[in-house]
Amino acid sequence: MPPLWQEKLRKITPYVPGEQSSNPGLIKLNANENPYPPSPRVREALQGLDTGALRLYPDANASRLRGALSSYYGVKPTQVFMGNGSDDVLALAFQSFFCSGQPILFPDITYSFYPVWCGLFRTPYETVPLDGNFRVNPRDYDRPSGGVVLPNPNAPTGISEGRAFIEDILSHNQDCVVIIDEAYVDFGGWSCVPLLEQYENLLIVQTFSKSRSLAGLRIGVALGSETLIATLEAVKNSYNSYTMDAVSIEAGAAAVEDDAYFRETCRKVIGTRERCAAALRGLGFTVCPSDSNFLFVTHPAARARDIFEAMRAQNIFIRHFNLPRIDNYLRITIGTETEMDKLLSALAGYLG
């Protein structure tokens, strides 16, 4: 029998990230990382960094990066919030906005961190089933709630919705905060930044980990009304007023300022995604329509778990979710052309 003090510990099921490995020659297609390096301007910014200044605390407001994003999106600096990756931003948003005691709503198939935060912060929630095509029915969200969280594009499906859909959700949920998680929006989705002027209860969360190739620096951003951003700042400053380090601030600003490189790498990922989606269909896979940097697939003649293990044995990591409704699906991150060709060849060999 465990000691009594252990009964007072927080009981929670943690989020499980994609498998990591240092195997030589590994083709890593399981974590939705960008296959291309960050902008050359990031390297220049890091090389020019005054390391002596690292003895000082960073700018608590991340003013340089905040200013770059303010200009990029055409919003006020007071409408921009910075955090250590979008996970940090989302965790702060859950604490800041979901305090009514009413359950918040999000899809049953979505980013698996959402229920983890609900457990950690003791936020009641209800999952709303996606339809048979893994799409959200906006009518399912036409009811009182403590808030709404929707990834667009969704994960792990990669399916996205357009402006009319987002406005439908917002127009029927004006008595709570609606968070649109746009982690993958730069790969073909529609960003709802233009709706910020119309909906003060809208919070948009984005990340530098995917389209800007900076997963190693942990940079997340939220865009919203001044009221929402001020609330996020107050919650952040209640426990840690220095959530972003000086290196991330400089590198992040450099990445934002190189828009041409950013758009070029996004185009390359999109092109590879479409080519590989067609090739996978040619191998018999059913491929969900994707506006992300990954593909969500299933095969009628082979179990997803078996394919996952077969690829892993060949040092190719893809993602399998042992979860209801999607346990026979695989999520495949888009890598370089060479990496994807090796995956396609391995799949063709396995499927005979």
N, C-alpha and C positions, 0 to 999 in steps of 0.2 A: 504494500500500500504506500503511495507516495506521501511525503511529508505534507502537512497542512499548508505550509507557505506556498507550495506549488499550485494549490487550488486557486490562489489569488493572482496567478499570472494570466496575461492576455492570451486567450485561445483564438487562433486565427490560421486559416489556410493560406499560405503565401502564394504570390504570383510565381510561375515557373517560366523563366526565359528560355529561348532556344539554346540547344546544347552548344557548348564552346569546346574547342579543341585546338591543340598546337601541332597536330599531325602535319608533317611536311607534305606538300602537294594537295592539301585539303581544298576542295571546292565547296565554299561555305555559302549555301543558298537557303539558310534557315532563319535568318534574323532580320531580313528586310533592310540590310545595309546597302549603301550605294556602292556599285562596283568601281566607280571612278574617284580619283583623289579630289580633295577640295580645290577651290580656286587657287591659282598661283599667287594671287594677292594675299592669301592666308599665309603662305610660306614666307612671303616678304614681310608681313606684319609680325610673324613670330621671330624672324631673324633680326628685325629691328627693335625688338622689345627690350626695354631697359630693365634688365634683371635686378638691378639694385633697387628699383622701385617696388619689387615684390615683398620687401620688408614692411611695406605699408598696407593697410587695409584697402581693398578695392573701392571704387566708387559705388556706394550703396544703391544708387539710382541707375547704374549702368548707362550713364547719360549718352556716351558716344554711340553705343549700340541702339539704345532707345531712339536717339535722333535719326539714325540711319533707317530704322524701320518706320518711323513716323513719316519720313520723306517718301519711302518706298511705297507705302500703302495709302498715303494721302490722308492721314489722320493726325490728330494732335498728339504730342508726346504724352500727355496725361491720359491717353486712350491705349497706351502700350504698357504691358507688364512683362517682366523678364524673370525666368527661373532656371533652375538646373535641369534642363530637359523638360519636355512636355509632361512627363510623369509628375515632376515636382509641381508644375503649374496646375495640373489637374487635381492633385492632392490638396493643394491650397484652395482651389475652387470648390471642392467638395466640402471643405471645412467652412468656407466663407458663405456659401449660398444655399446649402441644403440643411437648414437648421429648423425647419418648421415642424418636424415630427411626422409629416406626411411622407409616404413612400415616393421616392424618385423613380422614374421610368427609363429603361434602356432595353435594347433588343436582347433576346435570349442567346443569339449568336453574335458576338461582338468581342471587343477587346477585353480579355479576361482579368484585367486589373480593376475594372469598375467594381465588381462585387467584393474584391479584396479591400478597397478603400471603404466601401460601405461597412464591412465588418470591422475594420480598424477604427473608424470614426463613429460606429454605431448608428449609421444612417439607414433607416428602413428603405427597402427598394422592392420593385416588382420588375421582373423581366417580361417583355412583350414578345411573343413568338413572331419571327419572320414568316412570310408565306412560303409556299412550296418552291418558289424560285429564289428564296433567300432575300426577299425585298421587304422593306418596311411599308406597312399600311398606315398612312397618316391618321386614319379614322380611329385606330387603336389608341391614339394619344389624345383624343378629344375627351378628356376627363380631368377632374381635379387631381393635382399631384404636388409633390414637393419640389419638382424640377424634372427636366428632361435632358438626357445625354444621348447624342447621336453622332457616331463617327461618319464622316462623309468625305471620301469613300469609306465604306465599312471595312472592318478587319474581323476575321481573316478572308472574307469573300472578295474584296476588291471592288464591289459594286457601289456605284455612286448615284446620286440624284441631283436634279437641276434646281434652278431658282424657284420655279412654281412649287415644287415639293417643299423646299425649305420655308418659303413664305406661308404655305399652308400650315405647317407645324407651328410656326411663330404666331400666326394670327389666331390659332386656337389655344395658345398657351401663354397669354399675356399676363397671367397672375403669378408666374414663377420664372426662374432663370432657365434659359435654354442654352445648353453648351453644345456647340458643333465642333467636334474634334476633327481637324483637317490635317492630320499627320501626313496623309498621302495625296493631298489635293493637287500638288504641282505636277503630277504625272497624268493629268487629263481630266481631273474633276473640276467642278465649278465652285469657286470660293465665294462665300457669302459676305465678304468684306463690304460690298456695296449696300448691304442691308443694315449696316451699323447705324446709319443716320435715321433709319425708320424705327428700329426696335432697340430700345434702351436695355431690354432684358436679355439681349443676345451676347454671348461670350464665345469668341472664336479662339481655338487653341491650335497652335502650329508648332513644328519642331524643325531644328536644323540637322537632325540626325539622318534624315532620308534624302531629300532633294538637294541639300547643301553639303552633304558628305562630311558632316562633323559629329558623328555619333560619339566619337572619343572625347569630345569636349562638353557634352551635355548642355545644350542651349535650347530652351523652350520659350515660347512667347504666347501671350494672350492679348487679344484685341477686343475692346468693348467700350461701353459708355464710361464716362468719367466716374460715375457713381460706382459701377462694378469694379473698375480698376483701383479706385481709392479704397474700396473694401478689401480687395486682395492685398494691397500694400499694407493695410492696417494689420491684417492677419499675419502676413509675412514678418512684419516688424515686431510682432508680439513674441516671436521666439528666435528669429535670426534675421537681422537686417542686412546681412552680407551674403546673399544666396548665390551670387554670381562672381566668379573670380576674375582677376584682371586680364589673364591670358584669354579667357573665353570672350570677354568684352571686345578686345582688339581683333581677335580672329573672326568673331562673328560679324563685326562691322565691315571688315574687309570682304567677307563673303557676300554680304548684302550689296556692297558697292560694285561687285563684278557681275552685273546682271546678264551680260552676254555669255559668260562661261556657264552660269547657272542654267540658262535656257538651253544651251547646247547640250549639256549632260542630260537634262530632262528629256530632250528630243531623242537622244541616243538610247536611253532606257526604254522609252515608249516604242521606238522602232524595233528594238530587240524583243520586247514583250509581244508585239503583234506578230512578228515572225515566228516566235516560239509557240504562241497560242495556236497558230495554224498548223505547225508541225505536230504539236501534241494531239490536236484533233485528228490529224492524219494517222496517229498511232492508236486511235480509238478512244482517247480521253474525252470526257465531257469537261469543257472549260467555261467557267463563269466569266461573264463580261467584266473586264477589269479596267479601272482608271487609277490603278496604283502601281507600285513597283514590284508586284508579285502576281502570281496566278493561282487560282484555287481550282483544283481539278479532281476528278474521280474517274475510275476505269471500270467498265461493267464486267470485265473478265479477270480482274486481279484485285486482291485486297490491298487497300492503301497501306496497311501496316507491313505487309510483305514487301511491297515496293519500297517503302521507307527503309526497311532493313537491308534490302538488296543494294540500294544506292549507298547506304552507310558503309556496307562492306567494301564498296569501291571508292571510299573516301569522298563521297559526295553527300553533303548534309542538306536535306530538305526537312520540312516540318510536318509532323503528324500530330493531330489533336485527338486524344482518346476521350472525346466528349459526345454527349447525346446529339444526334442528328448529323454530325459531321465526322464521325469516327472512320468513315470510309473515304475521306477527302484528304488531299495533300495541299500544302501551301508551298509554292516554289518562288523564292526570291529571284528577281531578274539579275543575272550577273553579266559579265562581259560576253561578247559574241563567242569567244573561245570556250569559256566555261559552259555556256548554254549548249554549244555543239557537243561537248563531252557528255553533258547530262542526256541530251537527246539520243546520242549514240548508245549510252548505257541503258536507257529505257528501251530502245529498240531491241537491243540484245536480250534484255530480260524478258520482254514480251514475245520474243521469238519471231 
